[in-house]
Amino acid sequence: MDFSNIKLIVTDMDGTLLNEKNEVSPRFFQQFEELKKHDIHFVAASGRQYQSILSKLDPIKNEISIIGENGGIMQHANETKVLLKLTDSDVQHCISLLRLVKDCFIVLCGRKSAYIESSSTKFMTQLKTYYSEVEKVDDLTQVTDDDFVKIAVYHFESSEAYIYPQVQNLIDSYQVVVSGQNWLDISHIKSNKAYALKMIQNDLGVTLNETMVFGDYNNDIGMLKLARLSFAMKNAHPNVIKMANYQTKSNTEEGVEDILEKLLKSKLPTS
């Protein structure tokens, strides 16, 4: 495996860079310092709320690029911006449909905060894992003072089995993606991690052959296609394993860090 041309490393967060404690390992932060010495830029790309990604990567947050909300928000070159928004009518339409889906929990994701109607303590416990800024409201369709980038929908058993079949009629008009075992995301038809990553590649002048990407779920497939060195985690969805060019250990075994160690070792001078 040839690492010599790599200038850009991109990794998903949940199920990929984050371990079983939902933390970034000390090993990665040490590796990041070494990557900088070789002028290799790092991008964290996640369906998570932008503020939550910042908190997980706080020590290096001002030195990296961030793709949050599955491409809805991007931090790059000292600028944070909303890329593609849902209109008020989009929000009204999608939420009206989702309210008919049994046992699902709806999260309206804005630039400033995430908004929920549910009072379920059990759901709030799960939500706080991914969202650090949350506001409870009486009616999601009446929230107006924000830029909405995504509607996330949670099911305690399986988003793919219980939510995805119920939203098929949205697929032609919106980006609808199963982003985790329990999550499904609805966003602007062009909004995804790959859309944002392509912008970063173009800005940096980095090609597919100079990019390394790690992912574990369906919302990572698009950006895996933008890298020659594309890695599926051992714990990845079968679709991701099929798409990626390579496979690494699971997130609980520091699969990302193991590949980064190989890359850094390849940079050592030979005697």
Buried (B, 14 or more C-beta within 10 A) or exposed (E): EEBEEBBBBBBBBBBBBBBEEEEBBEBBEEBBEBBBEEEBBBBBBBBBBBBBBBEBBEEBBEEBBBBBBBBBBBBBEEEEEBBBBBEEEBBBBBBEBBEEBEEBBBBBBBBEBBBBBBEEEEBBEBBEEBBBBBEEEEEBBEBEEBBBBBBBBBBBEBBBEBBBEBBEEBEEEBBBBBBBBBBBBBBBBEBBBBBBBBBBBEEBEBBBEBBBBBBBBBBBBBBBBBBBBBBBBBBBBEBBBEBBBEBBBBBBBBBBBEBBBEBBEEBEEEE
